[in-house]
């Protein structure tokens, strides 16, 4: 997508990761958790869940640092060049760019609401198209712009969110409300943990798209720990308190009420914008890998695909594909299991033993597919009324894929470390 300048500091990577979590979905997740568990338990669940995300990120990110390649390129060893480009990249592309279109529509509706507050009437679909195109154009500038946007958006969003937090305690008697709060339903720790991990599993798998610009493995460790855990736990805590204090799970509408419609609306748009440039950037890398598009045409490809996704979202078509993208997103985490088994367990983290596999690595695809069934099937069943609804567990999917690939390679001798071949 751009020249590979390996001069990214760990704090720049951390702010990109932090920016992905300081968002409306994180606040909503806090409200979801606290609806079925106490506030202290929700915070503990968030801490454990994001600690697991950090472990996945470190595994994935270090591989991209070692090879100076995005996630889909590093995956060519365990899935093969064809398997990575035609299967894994396609799923990543549909998920990332599909969510991009839907989020652009959400931002467009927010802009429409702000304008309406000032007696300006503009159709939501027009706002969605304009916002979506702006997001695509900014994503074309690559990692440098994503970092700059995060440095602007994250502090602004934290100020607005903390103001809302203060307002809740100053004007909504939040302290007494929270102290007297009892969940209306019951969510087990395991289910809460699964929900937390699943909410950011896609980001953990594709973190290599951004970590590839770092120079040291330690940069990924520091960026993941300090960029993910504090932001994730704080946002879930604030989301939980706001949900309790204002007695509503509609966090988006609360933004419009914070300060003035413009101040709150800008926070909502920025929250969507900084997440969406990540979706567009990673989606563009995946699409380019699917069709083997030369480097010089990749920015144009990102623009074309992003515009198409925005147009489809604006007219409402993508809403019908949301369940499909939910299933695809649930199938992505086991990719990390297969890659981790090869890179860390079989080759012991020796970067020199990485090499792409020609064609299709059927062992890798098979291991991923079995793991993906653990995530995809429960998600499908959850859409069908009056049937058994097992909990989709991305952690189990990752572990299953890792075990199958590791032991499968032992039996098939498909991956023998280079030093053992000598």
C-alpha positions as CSV (number, residue, x, y, z in Angstrom):
1,X,0.0,0.0,0.0
2,X,3.0,2.3,0.5
3,X,6.7,2.3,0.8
4,X,7.8,0.0,3.6
5,X,9.6,2.5,5.9
6,X,10.6,0.5,9.0
7,X,10.9,3.5,11.3
8,X,7.7,3.2,13.3
9,X,8.1,3.8,17.0
10,X,6.3,1.6,19.5
11,X,4.2,4.4,20.8
12,X,2.9,5.2,17.3
13,X,1.9,1.6,16.9
14,X,0.4,1.8,20.4
15,X,-1.7,4.8,19.6
16,X,-3.1,3.1,16.4
17,X,-4.1,0.1,18.6
18,X,-5.4,2.3,21.3
19,X,-7.5,4.3,18.8
20,X,-9.2,1.2,17.6
21,X,-10.5,0.5,21.1
22,X,-11.4,4.1,22.2
23,X,-14.6,3.8,20.2
24,X,-18.4,3.5,20.5
25,X,-18.4,-0.3,20.2
26,X,-16.1,-0.6,23.2
27,X,-18.5,1.6,25.2
28,X,-21.4,-0.6,24.0
29,X,-19.5,-3.7,25.0
30,X,-19.2,-2.3,28.5
31,X,-22.9,-1.8,28.7
32,X,-23.5,-5.4,27.4
33,X,-21.2,-6.9,30.1
34,X,-22.7,-4.8,33.0
35,X,-26.2,-5.9,31.9
36,X,-25.4,-9.4,33.2
37,X,-22.7,-9.0,35.8
38,X,-21.5,-6.6,38.5
39,X,-19.2,-3.6,37.6
40,X,-16.1,-5.1,39.2
41,X,-16.7,-8.4,37.5
42,X,-17.2,-6.6,34.1
43,X,-13.8,-4.8,34.6
44,X,-12.1,-8.1,35.6
45,X,-13.6,-9.8,32.5
46,X,-12.3,-6.9,30.3
47,X,-8.8,-7.2,31.8
48,X,-8.6,-10.9,31.2
49,X,-10.1,-10.7,27.7
50,X,-7.8,-8.0,26.5
51,X,-4.8,-9.8,28.0
52,X,-5.7,-12.7,25.7
53,X,-6.0,-10.3,22.8
54,X,-2.5,-9.0,23.6
55,X,-1.0,-12.5,23.5
56,X,-2.5,-13.1,20.1
57,X,-1.3,-9.7,18.9
58,X,2.2,-10.3,20.1
59,X,2.3,-13.6,18.3
60,X,1.0,-12.1,15.0
61,X,2.8,-8.8,15.2
62,X,6.2,-10.3,15.9
63,X,5.9,-12.4,12.7
64,X,5.3,-9.3,10.6
65,X,8.1,-7.4,12.3
66,X,10.5,-10.3,11.5
67,X,9.4,-10.6,7.9
68,X,8.5,-6.9,7.2
69,X,5.3,-8.2,5.6
70,X,1.6,-7.7,6.3
71,X,-0.4,-10.6,7.9
72,X,-1.7,-12.1,4.6
73,X,1.8,-12.3,3.2
74,X,3.3,-13.9,6.4
75,X,0.4,-16.4,6.2
76,X,1.7,-17.7,2.8
77,X,3.9,-20.3,4.6
78,X,1.0,-22.1,6.4
79,X,-1.7,-21.6,3.8
80,X,0.4,-21.4,0.6
81,X,0.5,-18.5,-1.8
82,X,-2.8,-19.5,-3.4
83,X,-4.4,-20.5,-0.2
84,X,-3.5,-17.2,1.5
85,X,-4.5,-15.0,-1.4
86,X,-7.7,-16.8,-2.5
87,X,-9.2,-18.0,0.8
88,X,-7.8,-16.1,3.8
89,X,-7.3,-12.8,2.0
90,X,-10.8,-13.0,0.5
91,X,-12.4,-13.5,3.9
92,X,-10.4,-10.7,5.4
93,X,-11.3,-8.4,2.5
94,X,-15.0,-9.1,2.7
95,X,-15.1,-8.7,6.5
96,X,-13.0,-5.5,6.7
97,X,-14.5,-3.7,3.7
98,X,-18.0,-4.8,4.5
99,X,-17.7,-3.4,8.0
100,X,-16.2,-0.3,6.5
101,X,-19.3,0.3,4.4
102,X,-21.6,-0.2,7.3
103,X,-19.6,2.0,9.6
104,X,-19.6,4.7,7.0
105,X,-23.4,4.5,7.0
106,X,-23.4,4.8,10.8
107,X,-21.2,7.9,10.6
108,X,-23.4,9.4,7.8
109,X,-26.5,9.0,10.1
110,X,-24.6,10.7,12.9
111,X,-23.7,13.6,10.5
112,X,-27.4,13.8,9.5
113,X,-28.4,14.0,13.2
114,X,-25.9,16.8,13.9
115,X,-27.1,18.8,10.8
116,X,-30.7,18.3,11.8
117,X,-30.0,19.8,15.3
118,X,-29.1,23.0,13.4
119,X,-32.2,22.8,11.2
120,X,-30.3,21.5,8.2
121,X,-32.0,18.7,6.3
122,X,-29.8,16.3,4.3
123,X,-30.7,12.7,3.5
124,X,-28.7,10.1,5.4
125,X,-27.6,8.4,2.2
126,X,-25.9,11.5,0.9
127,X,-24.1,12.1,4.3
128,X,-23.0,8.4,4.2
129,X,-21.5,8.7,0.7
130,X,-19.6,11.9,1.5
131,X,-18.3,10.6,4.8
132,X,-17.4,7.2,3.2
133,X,-15.4,8.8,0.4
134,X,-13.5,11.1,2.9
135,X,-12.6,8.0,4.9
136,X,-11.4,6.1,1.8
137,X,-9.3,9.1,0.7
138,X,-7.6,9.3,4.1
139,X,-7.0,5.6,4.2
140,X,-5.1,5.9,0.9
141,X,-2.4,7.9,2.6
142,X,-1.5,4.8,4.6
143,X,0.0,4.2,8.0
144,X,1.4,7.7,8.5
145,X,-2.1,9.3,8.2
146,X,-3.7,6.6,10.3
147,X,-1.2,7.5,13.1
148,X,-1.8,11.2,12.8
149,X,-5.6,10.7,12.8
150,X,-5.3,8.6,15.9
151,X,-3.1,11.2,17.7
152,X,-5.9,13.7,17.1
153,X,-9.0,11.6,17.6
154,X,-8.0,9.6,20.7
155,X,-7.3,12.6,23.0
156,X,-10.5,14.4,21.7
157,X,-12.6,11.3,22.3
158,X,-11.2,10.7,25.7
159,X,-12.0,14.3,26.7
160,X,-15.6,13.9,25.5
161,X,-16.0,10.5,27.1
162,X,-14.5,11.6,30.4
163,X,-16.7,14.7,30.3
164,X,-19.7,12.4,29.9
165,X,-18.5,10.3,32.8
166,X,-18.1,13.4,35.0
167,X,-21.6,14.7,33.9
168,X,-23.1,11.4,34.9
169,X,-21.7,11.7,38.5
170,X,-22.4,15.5,38.7
171,X,-25.9,15.6,37.3
172,X,-27.3,12.1,37.1
173,X,-26.5,10.9,40.7
174,X,-24.4,8.1,39.1
175,X,-22.6,7.2,42.3
176,X,-25.8,6.2,44.1
177,X,-27.2,4.6,41.0
178,X,-24.1,2.5,40.4
179,X,-23.9,1.5,44.1
180,X,-27.5,0.3,44.1
181,X,-27.2,-1.4,40.7
182,X,-28.1,-5.0,40.2
183,X,-27.9,-6.7,36.8
184,X,-31.2,-7.6,35.2
185,X,-29.9,-10.7,33.6
186,X,-26.9,-13.1,34.2
187,X,-23.8,-13.4,32.0
188,X,-21.2,-15.9,33.1
189,X,-17.6,-15.0,33.2
190,X,-16.8,-17.4,30.4
191,X,-19.5,-15.9,28.1
192,X,-18.3,-12.4,29.0
193,X,-14.7,-13.3,28.3
194,X,-15.7,-14.8,24.9
195,X,-17.7,-11.7,24.0
196,X,-14.7,-9.5,24.9
197,X,-12.2,-11.5,22.9
198,X,-14.5,-11.9,20.0
199,X,-15.1,-8.1,19.8
200,X,-11.4,-7.5,18.8
201,X,-10.2,-10.8,17.5
202,X,-10.1,-9.6,13.9
203,X,-7.9,-6.7,14.9
204,X,-5.5,-9.1,16.7
205,X,-5.1,-11.3,13.7
206,X,-4.4,-8.4,11.2
207,X,-2.2,-6.4,13.6
208,X,0.8,-7.4,11.3
209,X,-0.5,-4.9,8.7
210,X,0.7,-2.1,11.1
211,X,3.4,-3.9,13.0
212,X,5.3,-4.6,9.8
213,X,6.7,-1.0,9.9
214,X,8.3,-1.6,13.3
215,X,11.9,-2.8,13.7
216,X,12.0,-4.7,16.9
217,X,9.8,-7.5,18.4
218,X,9.8,-5.6,21.7
219,X,8.0,-2.7,20.0
220,X,5.0,-5.1,19.4
221,X,5.1,-6.2,23.1
222,X,5.1,-2.7,24.5
223,X,2.5,-1.4,21.9
224,X,0.1,-4.3,22.5
225,X,0.3,-4.1,26.3
226,X,0.1,-0.3,26.7
227,X,-2.1,0.3,23.7
228,X,-4.7,-2.4,24.4
229,X,-5.2,-3.3,28.0
230,X,-5.6,0.2,29.6
231,X,-7.8,1.6,26.8
232,X,-9.9,-1.5,26.7
233,X,-10.6,-1.7,30.4
234,X,-11.2,2.0,30.8
235,X,-13.6,2.2,27.9
236,X,-15.6,-0.9,29.1
237,X,-15.7,0.7,32.6
238,X,-17.0,4.0,31.3
239,X,-19.4,2.4,29.0
240,X,-20.8,0.3,31.9
241,X,-21.2,3.3,34.1
242,X,-22.8,5.4,31.4
243,X,-25.2,2.6,30.7
244,X,-26.2,2.3,34.3
245,X,-26.3,6.0,35.0
246,X,-28.4,7.0,32.0
247,X,-30.4,3.8,32.0
248,X,-29.9,3.3,28.2
249,X,-27.6,1.2,26.1
250,X,-27.9,3.7,23.2
251,X,-24.4,5.1,23.6
252,X,-24.5,6.8,20.2
253,X,-27.4,9.0,21.2
254,X,-25.6,10.1,24.4
255,X,-22.8,11.5,22.3
256,X,-25.1,14.0,20.7
257,X,-26.3,15.1,24.1
258,X,-22.8,15.7,25.5
259,X,-22.0,19.4,25.3
260,X,-23.5,20.6,22.0
261,X,-24.7,18.5,19.1
262,X,-21.6,19.5,17.1
263,X,-19.1,18.6,19.9
264,X,-20.7,15.2,20.6
265,X,-21.4,14.5,16.9
266,X,-17.8,15.2,16.0
267,X,-16.7,12.7,18.6
268,X,-19.0,10.1,17.1
269,X,-17.8,10.7,13.6
270,X,-14.1,10.7,14.7
271,X,-14.7,7.4,16.6
272,X,-16.0,5.8,13.4
273,X,-13.5,7.5,11.2
274,X,-10.3,6.3,12.9
275,X,-11.6,2.7,13.1
276,X,-12.7,2.8,9.5
277,X,-9.4,3.9,8.0
278,X,-8.0,0.7,9.7
279,X,-10.8,-1.4,8.1
280,X,-10.1,0.2,4.7
281,X,-6.3,-0.1,4.9
282,X,-6.3,-3.7,5.9
283,X,-9.2,-4.5,3.5
284,X,-7.2,-2.9,0.7
285,X,-4.2,-5.0,1.4
286,X,-6.3,-8.2,1.4
287,X,-8.1,-7.3,-1.9
288,X,-4.7,-6.5,-3.6
289,X,-3.5,-9.9,-2.4
290,X,-6.6,-11.7,-3.7
291,X,-6.1,-10.3,-7.2
292,X,-2.3,-10.0,-7.2
293,X,-2.6,-6.3,-8.0
294,X,0.8,-4.5,-8.5
295,X,1.9,-2.1,-5.8
296,X,1.5,1.0,-8.0
297,X,-2.3,0.3,-8.4
298,X,-3.1,-0.6,-4.8
299,X,-4.2,2.8,-3.7
300,X,-6.5,3.0,-6.6
301,X,-7.9,-0.4,-5.8
302,X,-8.5,0.6,-2.2
303,X,-10.4,3.7,-3.4
304,X,-12.5,1.8,-5.9
305,X,-13.5,-1.0,-3.4
306,X,-14.1,1.5,-0.6
307,X,-16.4,3.7,-2.8
308,X,-18.4,0.6,-3.9
309,X,-18.8,-0.5,-0.3
310,X,-19.9,3.0,0.7
311,X,-22.5,3.1,-2.1
312,X,-23.9,-0.3,-1.2
313,X,-24.1,0.7,2.4
314,X,-25.8,4.0,1.6
315,X,-28.6,2.3,-0.3
316,X,-29.0,-0.3,2.4
317,X,-27.8,-3.4,0.6
318,X,-25.0,-4.2,3.0
319,X,-27.5,-4.5,5.8
320,X,-28.6,-7.7,4.4
321,X,-25.1,-9.1,4.4
322,X,-24.3,-8.2,8.0
323,X,-25.1,-11.7,9.2
324,X,-22.7,-13.1,6.5
325,X,-19.9,-10.8,7.6
326,X,-20.5,-11.7,11.3
327,X,-20.0,-15.4,10.3
328,X,-16.8,-14.6,8.3
329,X,-15.5,-12.5,11.2
330,X,-16.0,-15.4,13.6
331,X,-14.0,-17.6,11.2
332,X,-10.9,-15.4,11.2
333,X,-9.3,-16.0,14.7
334,X,-8.2,-19.6,13.9
335,X,-5.8,-18.1,11.3
336,X,-3.7,-17.0,14.3
337,X,-3.7,-20.5,15.7
338,X,-2.3,-22.0,12.5
339,X,0.3,-19.2,12.0
340,X,1.4,-19.5,15.6
341,X,1.8,-23.3,15.5
342,X,4.2,-23.0,12.5
343,X,6.2,-19.9,13.5
344,X,6.6,-20.5,17.3
345,X,6.0,-24.2,18.0
346,X,7.5,-25.8,14.9
347,X,10.2,-23.2,14.0
348,X,10.7,-21.8,17.5
349,X,10.5,-18.2,16.3
350,X,13.5,-18.5,13.9
351,X,12.7,-15.9,11.3
352,X,15.2,-17.4,8.9
353,X,13.1,-20.6,8.5
354,X,10.1,-18.7,7.2
355,X,9.4,-19.2,3.5
356,X,6.3,-19.0,1.4
357,X,4.7,-22.3,0.2
358,X,3.8,-22.6,-3.4
359,X,0.2,-23.3,-4.3
360,X,-2.0,-24.5,-1.5
361,X,-0.9,-25.8,1.9
362,X,-3.8,-28.2,2.5
363,X,-2.8,-29.0,6.1
364,X,-3.0,-25.3,7.0
365,X,-6.3,-24.8,5.3
366,X,-7.8,-27.9,6.9
367,X,-6.6,-26.9,10.4
368,X,-8.0,-23.4,9.9
369,X,-11.3,-24.8,8.6
370,X,-11.9,-27.0,11.6
371,X,-11.1,-24.2,14.0
372,X,-13.3,-21.8,12.0
373,X,-16.2,-24.2,12.4
374,X,-16.0,-23.6,16.1
375,X,-16.6,-19.9,15.5
376,X,-18.8,-19.9,12.4
377,X,-21.3,-22.6,13.2
378,X,-22.5,-21.2,16.6
379,X,-22.8,-17.8,14.9
380,X,-25.0,-19.3,12.2
381,X,-27.1,-21.2,14.8
382,X,-27.6,-17.9,16.8
383,X,-29.4,-16.5,13.8
384,X,-32.0,-19.4,13.7
385,X,-34.8,-19.1,16.2
386,X,-35.8,-22.0,18.4
387,X,-32.7,-24.0,18.0
388,X,-29.7,-24.7,20.3
389,X,-27.5,-21.6,20.6
390,X,-24.0,-22.6,21.6
391,X,-21.6,-19.8,22.4
392,X,-19.1,-18.9,19.7
393,X,-15.7,-19.2,21.3
394,X,-12.8,-17.7,19.3
395,X,-10.3,-19.0,21.8
396,X,-11.3,-22.6,21.3
397,X,-11.2,-22.1,17.5
398,X,-7.6,-20.8,17.8
399,X,-6.5,-23.6,20.1
400,X,-8.1,-26.3,17.9
401,X,-6.5,-24.9,14.7
402,X,-3.1,-24.7,16.5
403,X,-3.2,-28.3,17.8
404,X,-4.4,-29.8,14.4
405,X,-1.6,-28.0,12.5
406,X,1.1,-28.8,15.0
407,X,0.4,-32.5,15.3
408,X,-0.6,-32.7,11.6
409,X,2.8,-31.4,10.6
410,X,4.5,-34.1,12.8
411,X,2.6,-36.9,11.1
412,X,2.9,-35.6,7.6
413,X,6.4,-34.1,8.0
414,X,5.1,-31.2,6.0
415,X,7.1,-28.6,8.0
416,X,10.6,-29.7,9.0
417,X,12.8,-26.9,10.3
418,X,15.5,-26.0,7.8
419,X,18.3,-26.7,10.3
420,X,17.0,-30.3,10.7
421,X,17.1,-30.8,6.9
422,X,20.7,-29.9,6.7
